[in-house]
Amino acid sequence: MKLTPSDRVWFDKVLRAIAAAEAGPSDADLAQAPALSDWKAAISPDGHVMLWGEVTDHPVLGNASIHTSQLIAIDPAAGWARTASRWYRLGRSIDALESELAESMNRKAKLAGSFQFALPGFANINDPELLQRLLTRYIARVRGIDAADRAASGEED
């Protein structure tokens, strides 16, 4: 398998992001990272795992509703995520917002039910274990394609 030059650029970028995620973010990485709040992991219409939510201080997009580039790794307990493009500091998840809204409505109006937010065209990932399996598979697939491309190019690992 031989990658096109533009695909090679993308795979090199993703491989650097994987290495960064495996090392974990430094304090400086997180200090410079945009904040993502009311976020959720989802699968895009083209099958990529990403986050969507409200970003603050994004270097290109400023403050906006976004979906990220390919998600590489996430640690909600530590408050970070790594995409192909950058680190994010994670704020409140959309799941936490949904719970807060449902609790507030049940207290005030005695309404049963819950809130569920979704990004049109995207499939939310509600199972943290599934999310980790998808990310693990993606990383393995990227490394496999990289190895095949390097072998086809006569390069060694």
C-alpha positions as CSV (number, residue, x, y, z in Angstrom):
1,M,0.0,0.0,0.0
2,K,1.4,3.4,-1.0
3,L,-0.1,6.6,0.4
4,T,-0.5,9.7,-1.7
5,P,1.7,12.6,-0.6
6,S,-1.3,14.4,1.0
7,D,-2.3,11.2,2.8
8,R,1.3,10.8,4.0
9,V,1.1,14.3,5.5
10,W,-2.1,13.4,7.3
11,F,-0.8,10.1,8.7
12,D,2.4,11.8,9.9
13,K,0.2,14.4,11.7
14,V,-1.9,11.7,13.3
15,L,1.2,9.7,14.3
16,R,2.6,12.8,16.1
17,A,-0.7,13.3,17.9
18,I,-0.7,9.6,18.9
19,A,2.8,10.0,20.4
20,A,1.8,13.2,22.2
21,A,-1.3,11.5,23.6
22,E,0.7,8.5,24.8
23,A,3.1,10.8,26.6
24,G,0.2,12.8,28.0
25,P,-0.2,16.6,28.1
26,S,2.2,18.9,29.9
27,D,1.0,21.7,32.0
28,A,2.1,24.0,29.2
29,D,0.1,22.0,26.7
30,L,-3.1,22.4,28.7
31,A,-2.4,26.0,29.6
32,Q,-2.3,26.8,25.9
33,A,-5.2,24.5,24.9
34,P,-8.7,25.8,24.0
35,A,-11.4,24.8,26.4
36,L,-14.3,22.6,25.2
37,S,-17.4,22.6,27.3
38,D,-20.8,20.9,26.9
39,W,-18.9,18.3,24.9
40,K,-19.8,14.8,23.6
41,A,-18.0,12.1,21.7
42,A,-19.6,11.2,18.4
43,I,-19.1,9.4,15.2
44,S,-19.2,11.7,12.1
45,P,-21.1,10.9,9.0
46,D,-17.8,9.7,7.4
47,G,-17.1,7.4,10.3
48,H,-14.5,9.4,12.3
49,V,-14.6,9.7,16.1
50,M,-14.6,13.3,17.3
51,L,-15.9,15.6,20.0
52,W,-18.5,18.3,19.5
53,G,-19.3,21.1,21.9
54,E,-18.6,24.7,22.7
55,V,-15.0,25.9,22.3
56,T,-13.4,28.9,23.9
57,D,-10.1,30.5,22.8
58,H,-9.6,28.2,19.8
59,P,-6.6,29.5,17.8
60,V,-8.5,29.4,14.5
61,L,-12.2,29.4,15.4
62,G,-12.3,31.6,18.5
63,N,-15.4,30.9,20.5
64,A,-17.9,28.7,18.7
65,S,-19.9,25.5,18.5
66,I,-17.6,23.0,16.8
67,H,-16.8,19.4,16.1
68,T,-13.1,18.6,16.4
69,S,-10.8,16.8,14.1
70,Q,-10.2,13.0,14.6
71,L,-10.2,12.2,18.3
72,I,-7.0,10.4,19.3
73,A,-7.3,10.1,23.1
74,I,-9.4,11.4,25.9
75,D,-9.2,11.4,29.7
76,P,-12.3,13.1,31.1
77,A,-11.2,12.5,34.7
78,A,-8.0,14.4,34.1
79,G,-9.8,17.0,32.0
80,W,-8.1,16.6,28.6
81,A,-8.6,15.3,25.1
82,R,-6.1,15.0,22.2
83,T,-7.3,15.3,18.6
84,A,-5.2,15.1,15.4
85,S,-4.9,18.8,15.6
86,R,-4.5,19.8,19.2
87,W,-5.0,19.4,22.9
88,Y,-8.3,20.4,24.5
89,R,-9.1,21.2,28.1
90,L,-12.4,19.5,28.9
91,G,-15.1,21.3,30.9
92,R,-18.5,20.0,31.7
93,S,-19.7,17.3,29.4
94,I,-23.1,17.4,27.7
95,D,-24.1,14.4,29.8
96,A,-23.6,16.5,32.9
97,L,-25.6,19.3,31.4
98,E,-28.4,16.9,30.5
99,S,-28.5,15.6,34.1
100,E,-28.6,19.1,35.5
101,L,-31.5,20.1,33.2
102,A,-33.4,16.9,34.0
103,E,-32.9,17.3,37.7
104,S,-33.9,21.0,37.5
105,M,-37.1,20.2,35.6
106,N,-38.1,17.3,37.9
107,R,-37.7,19.6,40.9
108,K,-39.6,22.6,39.5
109,A,-42.2,21.0,37.3
110,K,-42.3,17.4,38.5
111,L,-41.7,16.3,34.9
112,A,-40.4,12.9,34.2
113,G,-38.0,12.3,31.4
114,S,-34.6,13.5,30.3
115,F,-32.9,15.8,27.9
116,Q,-30.7,14.4,25.1
117,F,-28.6,16.6,22.8
118,A,-27.2,15.5,19.5
119,L,-25.4,17.0,16.6
120,P,-27.4,16.3,13.4
121,G,-25.9,13.6,11.2
122,F,-23.6,12.4,14.0
123,A,-24.1,9.4,16.2
124,N,-23.4,10.1,19.9
125,I,-21.1,7.7,21.7
126,N,-22.7,7.1,25.1
127,D,-20.5,4.2,26.3
128,P,-17.0,5.2,27.6
129,E,-15.7,1.7,27.1
130,L,-16.9,1.7,23.5
131,L,-15.2,5.1,22.9
132,Q,-11.9,3.7,24.2
133,R,-12.2,0.6,22.0
134,L,-12.9,2.7,18.9
135,L,-9.8,4.9,19.7
136,T,-7.6,1.9,20.2
137,R,-8.8,0.4,16.9
138,Y,-8.2,3.7,15.1
139,I,-4.6,3.9,16.4
140,A,-3.9,0.3,15.5
141,R,-5.3,1.0,12.0
142,V,-3.2,4.1,11.5
143,R,-0.1,2.3,12.6
144,G,-0.9,-0.6,10.3
145,I,-1.4,1.7,7.3
146,D,1.8,3.6,8.2
147,A,3.8,0.3,8.3
148,A,2.4,-0.8,5.0
149,D,3.2,2.5,3.4
150,R,6.7,2.5,4.7
151,A,7.2,-1.1,3.5
152,A,5.9,-0.2,0.1
153,S,8.3,2.8,0.0
154,G,11.2,0.7,1.1
155,E,11.5,2.6,4.4
156,E,12.1,0.9,7.7
157,D,10.2,1.7,10.9
